[in-house]
Amino acid sequence: MEKFKNPKKIELIIYGKYDRHTTDRRYAEGDLVWVAIPTKQIGENSIAGKLQPHYQGPCRLIKQLTPSTFTVLRINDNIQLGATSTDRLKPYFEPIINKRNTTVTENDQTTNERQRTTTNINDESMDDDLNLQNVK
């Protein structure tokens, strides 16, 4: 209990625990980012829809107002979202297009053939189940 008597030690422990779970992200004007959509709350309970998106974007950082605040522009409709803290930003990455789908090798053809056969068998059994339900 000796360590809890010194407030400076307590402060260092708290900061150390906080810093373990944070990342120091640096943004510059012109970067593409996702912007967190604030959720409405009543007390501590969020009333946002469970399946609603949590981020909007891609957005472009237009102007740096302070070291941790930027003016943000949503690209798809050119709407300025106003001053936004870096706490609400997440780096945007371009989606990776799977090149495997465009090139087909012999192994891929046999795999796809197996998948098609399995799908056809499943479809036939579902049709049989539907016919049995209609008979009853």
Stockholm file with secondary structure:
# STOCKHOLM 1.0

chainA/1-136         MEKFKNPKKIELIIYGKYDRHTTDRRYAEGDLVWVAIPTKQIGENSIAGKLQPHYQGPCRLIKQLTPSTFTVLRINDNIQLGATSTDRLKPYFEPIINKRNTTVTENDQTTNERQRTTTNINDESMDDDLNLQNVK
#=GR chainA/1-136 SS CGGGSCHHHHHHHHHHHHHHTCCCCCCCTTCEEEEECCCCEETTEECSCTTSCSEEEEEEEEEEEETTEEEEEETTTTEEEEEEEGGGEEECCCCCCCGGGTCCCHHHHHHHHHHHHHHHHHHHHHHHHHHHHHHC
#=GC SS_cons         CGGGSCHHHHHHHHHHHHHHTCCCCCCCTTCEEEEECCCCEETTEECSCTTSCSEEEEEEEEEEEETTEEEEEETTTTEEEEEEEGGGEEECCCCCCCGGGTCCCHHHHHHHHHHHHHHHHHHHHHHHHHHHHHHC
//
